[in-house]
Amino acid sequence: MIINREYFTSNMDDIRIKVRLLAILAAVGHPVYFYIWSEIFPQPYENMVVRLASLAAVIVWLSLDRKTRRNSVFFIFFTYLALTVELPFFFFYMFLHNNASGVWLGSLVAAIFYLALIVDPVRLLLTVLSGFVAATLLYILQGNQIIGTHSFYEAMPVVMFAMMGGVAFKYVEKKTIRVNQDKAVALAGSIAHELRTPMMGMQLELEAFNDFSEHNVAVREYEETLDLLKHHHLRASHIVDCLLLNARDEEIDAAKFTVHSMKPIVEDVIRHYPLAASQRQLITLDTAEDFKFWGEDLLMAHVLMNLIKNALTAIAAAEKGNIHICLSPGAKYNTLSVKDTGAGISPENLNKIFTRFYSETNGGAGLGLAFCERVIRSFNGHIECNSEPGQFTEFLIRLPSLSPLSHTDDAKSAGQRGGHLLCE
């Protein structure tokens, strides 16, 4: 790693917040602990002047913090100087003067962990090393000899353990933050990608709207276009709701579920999904046998759009394949099948695809299939995937077959049954 100004400038906003808290702790802690270690539990060595000098470093820092630019070289330098003086220098200096006592060993370990919460592993090592060296030099210049007692050497492994623990925990913290940042970026990308579908539909309809105005098309054509724009707007709003619901991992509210036919949902998705002519030619439908399910049509459409999008991605990756969508009514379960003959999924990844934040796609949020699984589960159904690498991937959505009474389109009578399915 090349350590330069940009490296020390990074995360300064986060460091500033933490040093402000450290300054408050120092302002309270120095006078309180001076009284404790000199009056209540007297230590071999206490020095108010040293404490005041240490406290002065963070007080001056606080003054600079209010007036200095974030990227000022002087402010960055003084930030690390204040941290060095307040934590490793002060506590190691007092540790030496108190003959490596248990009290000051514990205080030194606490100081190292405080520092580990503020800076990253590399800066932690540099700051601790600088503080220890400065404290040792001052201790020697005052006419003292480096402690050679057994207790001093016995304490060193504990100090090293604290150092290693601080470095390890800070590394894990940074990695966790990076993972969460990647998830946030992926989620933003997922939202943008999902919204692109209805937005492209709106753009096409608006272009048609302009053509109508140029050719004096009848009012009926305008009304049809406006209806389509309203449809795309509703779908975009619903996609946002779905993504927020998914990101928050909230339960899906079944209060508004009604009985729907699957065939019109499938055909509507295919009709309105913005596909290039070459992509549309890849899709074949087998919807001769329709079936009904208990759920929400827009959620089901969102599930189907996700499966089509994944299938197109697999076909693009393999540079071959097509998509077949089939409806199959059954005695106990009705099945919606979406099968592509693209890249396929490896066996080791097949059992992970419905896990939140897992994605095989670079930059993917890993939310799409996880949300699909939650939606289908809320419909009292289940979704499974079969795949063979390089051959095919097939998603099977199985939904409980409704009794003849439930097959009516009377949503009110269905709602009075409280959302419980009457399965054959």
Order of alpha helices (4+ residues) and beta strands (2+ residues): alpha-alpha-alpha-alpha-alpha-alpha-alpha-alpha-alpha-beta-alpha-alpha-beta-beta-alpha-beta-beta-alpha-alpha-beta-beta-alpha
